[in-house]
Every structure is written in C-alpha cells, then in structure tokens.
C-alpha cells in the first residue's frame, strides 16, 4: 500500500489514489506531474526489457549491473521491502564504508513498521556490501552516498528508483532545468542519442 504507480512486466498501473491526488492540482500542474510519473514508470519497463539500456542508465548514477543478487543473509532479506519495480538488487556502486571503498548494493530497508502508517513512505535506503551480504548499513551512515548516486532525487531506496527518477527528469525536462547533478541528466540524454 502507498505506491501511486508501479509496473508489472510491460504494464504500468496508476492507482485510484494517485488520480485522486491529481485533482488537487490545476490542469497544467497535473499534466506535468502525470508526465513525470509515467516517464518514471516507462523507465522501469525499459530496464526490465532492454539489458543494454539498463546498463547504460545505471552507469549514469555510478552503478554496475551484476549477474545476480548478493547472497543476502536471512536476517537482511527479512528487512527488505518488496517493490514490484525492483525485481532484483543485482547491481552495485562503490561507497566509502568504515573508511574503505566498498562495492555495495542499495536496498529498500523497512524499519519496524507500526499499523496505520504508509509502508512505502517508511522505506529507507540502506547498503549491503557485496563482500559482507549479512550486513545492512543505513545510507545516512555512508558519507559519500549522494556523491555516488547524485542529488537530483531523494527517491533512492534502490538504484532502479534513483535511475528512473533521473530518466523521467531527462526525458520530460531535458537540460532546461536546474539540477544538483546536471551531468547525470546530460549522460542520460547522451546515451539516448539526444
């Protein structure tokens, strides 16, 4: 519960809740919001179906696609949030963990949840080192987390979500907008041939 839009295979789903939210905006703002949201979801469909596109898009945020997920411990796996747009945590970036450059994957960590809250909004970004898949490190404890993934979006509960947000900004706004990390947007437009 709490996701306004999501994908499954080649299909994009927008919830009734999301359409109700759109009614709060004037027509132009609603269309803009809807355009960005649909572009984000299209990114998920593209990464799911085009491995070369996925590798190129992930590279723009400093990630490498791996052949498979790390062998998460049962304890770590039990704390991960399921997300239909993130089929696997099979990619990594290099972060400074405990003062050492370490290859790690971003995962969607679900802290202890209380009834009545929004599960999706409770999700937090965490890292699991590839060399220690039984360890979960909160992104807030990693000093160069945003230096790696960029700061164009706060939706970084998985590399897939961070990449999808950057993709949606690139295709909807292009370079005609102010970004904290414009090089990510330029790199996306470049590999797409624009």
C-alpha positions as MATLAB code, in Angstrom:
seq = 'XXXXXXXXXXXXXXXXXXXXXXXXXXXXXXXXXXXXXXXXXXXXXXXXXXXXXXXXXXXXXXXXXXXXXXXXXXXXXXXXXXXXXXXXXXXXXXXXXXXXXXXXXXXXXXXXXXXXXXXXXXXXXXXXXXXXXXXXXXXXXXXXXXXXXXXXXXXXXXXXXXXXXXXXXXXXXXXXXXXXXXXXXXXXXXXXXX';
ca = [
       0.000    0.000    0.000;
       1.067    3.576   -0.625;
       2.500    3.244   -4.147;
       0.735    5.585   -6.553;
       2.106    3.910   -9.656;
       4.009    0.714  -10.363;
       4.813   -1.721  -13.134;
       4.436   -5.423  -13.751;
       6.128   -6.937  -16.791;
       5.281   -4.482  -19.632;
       2.297   -2.925  -17.887;
       2.067    0.363  -15.994;
      -0.502    0.742  -13.228;
      -1.703    4.051  -11.795;
      -3.789    3.739   -8.668;
      -7.096    5.431   -7.981;
      -5.368    7.106   -5.055;
      -2.906    8.712   -7.480;
      -5.668   10.015   -9.740;
      -7.435   11.472   -6.690;
      -4.189   13.241   -5.798;
      -4.048   14.783   -9.291;
      -7.376   16.530   -8.655;
      -5.633   18.819   -6.166;
      -3.612   20.451   -8.959;
      -4.545   22.833  -11.742;
      -4.649   21.208  -15.192;
      -1.109   22.196  -16.267;
       0.458   21.064  -12.978;
      -1.495   17.801  -13.039;
      -0.344   17.048  -16.604;
       3.254   17.830  -15.683;
       3.096   15.599  -12.595;
       1.455   12.807  -14.581;
       4.057   13.100  -17.384;
       6.956   12.742  -14.949;
       5.280    9.816  -13.185;
       4.556    7.943  -16.430;
       8.112    8.564  -17.703;
       9.429    7.134  -14.415;
       7.312    4.012  -14.877;
       8.326    3.697  -18.555;
      11.925    3.610  -17.352;
      11.108    0.517  -15.268;
       9.620   -1.220  -18.300;
      12.673   -0.331  -20.396;
      15.213   -1.525  -17.809;
      13.261   -4.755  -17.393;
      13.257   -5.487  -21.129;
      16.478   -3.993  -22.512;
      19.671   -5.064  -20.688;
      21.859   -2.635  -22.675;
      19.564    0.270  -21.766;
      19.636   -0.806  -18.109;
      23.451   -0.976  -18.030;
      23.737    2.471  -19.644;
      21.144    4.062  -17.369;
      22.653    2.586  -14.199;
      26.118    3.741  -15.263;
      24.847    7.357  -15.173;
      24.379    7.026  -11.388;
      27.629    5.153  -10.788;
      26.242    1.595  -10.782;
      27.279   -1.612  -12.493;
      24.744   -4.354  -13.252;
      25.770   -7.742  -11.841;
      24.870  -11.263  -12.947;
      22.873  -11.878   -9.749;
      21.992  -10.528   -6.330;
      24.368  -10.884   -3.397;
      23.652  -13.913   -1.221;
      21.755  -11.878    1.392;
      21.599  -13.425    4.845;
      18.141  -14.433    6.053;
      18.255  -11.565    8.567;
      18.979   -8.963    5.862;
      16.422  -10.443    3.456;
      13.729  -10.262    6.182;
      14.271   -6.476    6.457;
      13.949   -5.721    2.733;
      10.862   -4.063    1.310;
       9.287   -5.743   -1.675;
       8.878   -3.444   -4.691;
       7.298   -4.577   -7.987;
       9.556   -2.147   -9.893;
      12.735   -3.627   -8.391;
      12.880   -7.235   -9.495;
      16.354   -7.831   -8.039;
      19.104   -5.986   -6.187;
      21.612   -7.116   -8.802;
      23.811   -4.053   -9.205;
      26.425   -2.223   -7.196;
      28.204    1.068   -6.712;
      31.382    1.871   -4.809;
      30.873    3.662   -1.494;
      33.054    4.563    1.472;
      32.054    2.244    4.303;
      34.064    2.368    7.519;
      36.663    4.472    5.689;
      37.195    1.871    2.943;
      35.983    1.970   -0.684;
      33.491   -0.901   -0.808;
      31.263   -2.311   -3.538;
      27.694   -2.398   -2.247;
      24.121   -2.584   -3.460;
      21.344   -0.212   -2.386;
      18.365   -1.985   -0.862;
      14.977   -0.782    0.352;
      15.096   -1.260    4.109;
      11.825   -1.417    6.002;
      12.293   -0.323    9.622;
       9.952   -1.757   12.241;
       6.511   -0.776   11.000;
       3.536    0.396   13.010;
      -0.027   -0.048   11.919;
      -1.705    2.915   10.259;
       1.471    4.253    8.634;
       2.439    4.262    4.987;
       4.807    1.380    4.310;
       6.231    2.871    1.090;
       6.949    6.209    2.756;
       8.630    4.389    5.660;
      11.187    2.729    3.370;
      14.777    3.868    3.759;
      17.871    3.390    1.637;
      20.446    1.024    3.035;
      23.562   -0.614    1.635;
      24.649   -4.223    1.700;
      28.362   -4.733    0.959;
      28.986   -7.382   -1.692;
      31.767   -8.831    0.473;
      29.512   -8.977    3.564;
      25.911   -9.729    2.462;
      24.843  -10.249    6.063;
      25.453   -6.586    6.924;
      22.950   -3.780    6.467;
      24.267   -0.193    6.623;
      21.926    2.771    6.597;
      22.659    5.182    3.718;
      22.773    8.020    6.270;
      25.916    6.363    7.717;
      27.737    6.452    4.356;
      29.473    9.825    3.886;
      29.662    9.678    0.080;
      26.259    8.122   -0.596;
      24.904   11.124   -2.539;
      28.287   11.794   -4.130;
      27.867    8.390   -5.807;
      24.148    8.404   -6.741;
      23.744   12.153   -7.186;
      21.289   14.525   -5.554;
      18.694   15.107   -8.273;
      16.206   12.962   -6.361;
      15.641   11.751   -2.817;
      13.957    8.592   -4.113;
      16.996    6.372   -3.718;
      15.573    3.299   -1.991;
      17.083    1.254   -4.852;
      19.359    2.044   -7.785;
      16.378    1.277  -10.039;
      14.246    4.017   -8.444;
      17.057    6.589   -8.463;
      17.790    5.862  -12.124;
      14.075    6.011  -13.029;
      13.645    9.438  -11.435;
      16.688   10.804  -13.279;
      15.402    9.276  -16.538;
      11.989   10.911  -16.095;
      13.586   14.320  -15.481;
      15.825   13.901  -18.539;
      13.014   12.991  -20.944;
      10.450   15.471  -19.602;
      12.638   18.490  -18.775;
      15.921   17.799  -20.569;
      18.702   20.198  -19.586;
      16.329   23.158  -19.384;
      16.039   22.925  -15.620;
      18.372   23.405  -12.659;
      19.738   20.148  -11.188;
      22.170   19.459   -8.366;
      23.862   16.927  -10.663;
      23.217   18.029  -14.263;
      25.912   15.647  -15.509;
      23.559   12.711  -14.807;
      20.832   14.241  -16.986;
      23.358   15.031  -19.750;
      24.708   11.467  -19.617;
      21.192   10.023  -19.958;
      20.395   12.259  -22.919;
      23.767   11.389  -24.467;
      23.341    7.615  -24.394;
      19.799    8.030  -25.709;
      21.233    9.921  -28.676;
      19.654   13.286  -27.898;
];
